[in-house]
């Protein structure tokens, strides 16, 4: 879906369900994430970041954001969908 989240189609009532990355469903108001796909169907997306040695901040702003991977993992862990 160019320029938006596929889950927005659910919020608008255009479709009943979407299958997408959890991080693409959580921010959409008007939809409920019912859970992850079974483990054998999942594809894990790995993100990486780096900070230059000349950086004024050893911890980039994105890492402290509620939408950062750590923030997302905390939201999911609260729903018991991630096992540590």
C-alpha positions as CSV (number, residue, x, y, z in Angstrom):
1,X,0.0,0.0,0.0
2,X,1.9,3.1,-1.2
3,X,2.1,5.9,1.4
4,X,0.5,4.2,4.4
5,X,0.1,1.2,6.6
6,X,-1.9,-1.8,5.3
7,X,-3.6,-2.0,8.6
8,X,-5.3,1.4,7.8
9,X,-7.5,-0.6,5.4
10,X,-8.8,-2.5,8.4
11,X,-9.4,0.7,10.3
12,X,-11.4,2.1,7.4
13,X,-13.4,-1.0,7.0
14,X,-12.1,-1.8,3.5
15,X,-10.8,-5.2,4.6
16,X,-11.3,-7.5,7.6
17,X,-7.7,-8.5,8.2
18,X,-4.1,-7.9,7.2
19,X,-1.0,-10.0,7.8
20,X,2.0,-7.7,8.2
21,X,4.9,-6.9,10.5
22,X,3.8,-6.2,14.0
23,X,5.7,-2.9,13.9
24,X,3.4,-1.9,11.0
25,X,0.2,-2.8,12.9
26,X,0.8,-1.3,16.4
27,X,0.8,2.4,15.4
28,X,-2.5,2.2,13.5
29,X,-5.5,3.5,15.6
30,X,-8.7,1.5,15.2
31,X,-7.1,-2.0,14.8
32,X,-6.2,-4.7,17.3
33,X,-3.1,-6.8,17.0
34,X,-4.3,-10.3,17.8
35,X,-0.8,-11.9,17.9
36,X,2.1,-13.1,15.9
37,X,2.1,-15.8,13.2
38,X,3.1,-19.3,14.4
39,X,6.9,-19.5,14.7
40,X,7.3,-21.7,11.6
41,X,5.7,-19.0,9.5
42,X,7.6,-16.0,10.9
43,X,10.3,-14.1,9.1
44,X,12.5,-12.2,11.5
45,X,13.7,-8.7,10.5
46,X,17.1,-7.8,12.0
47,X,17.9,-4.2,12.4
48,X,21.4,-2.8,13.1
49,X,22.7,0.7,14.0
50,X,26.0,2.2,14.5
51,X,27.4,5.4,16.1
52,X,30.6,7.0,14.8
53,X,33.5,7.5,17.1
54,X,33.1,11.3,16.6
55,X,29.4,11.3,17.7
56,X,28.5,13.9,20.3
57,X,25.9,11.5,21.7
58,X,27.0,7.9,22.4
59,X,23.3,6.9,22.5
60,X,21.3,8.0,19.4
61,X,18.0,9.7,20.0
62,X,16.2,6.9,18.2
63,X,17.3,4.4,20.8
64,X,15.4,6.2,23.5
65,X,12.2,6.7,21.5
66,X,9.1,4.7,22.4
67,X,9.0,3.5,18.8
68,X,12.6,2.2,18.9
69,X,13.1,-1.6,18.7
70,X,13.6,-1.6,22.5
71,X,10.4,0.4,23.0
72,X,8.5,-1.9,20.6
73,X,9.9,-5.0,22.4
74,X,8.8,-3.6,25.7
75,X,5.2,-3.1,24.3
76,X,5.1,-6.6,23.0
77,X,6.6,-8.1,26.1
78,X,3.9,-6.4,28.1
79,X,1.4,-8.4,26.0
80,X,3.4,-11.6,26.6
81,X,4.0,-12.2,22.9
82,X,7.8,-12.1,23.2
83,X,9.5,-14.6,25.3
84,X,12.8,-13.4,26.7
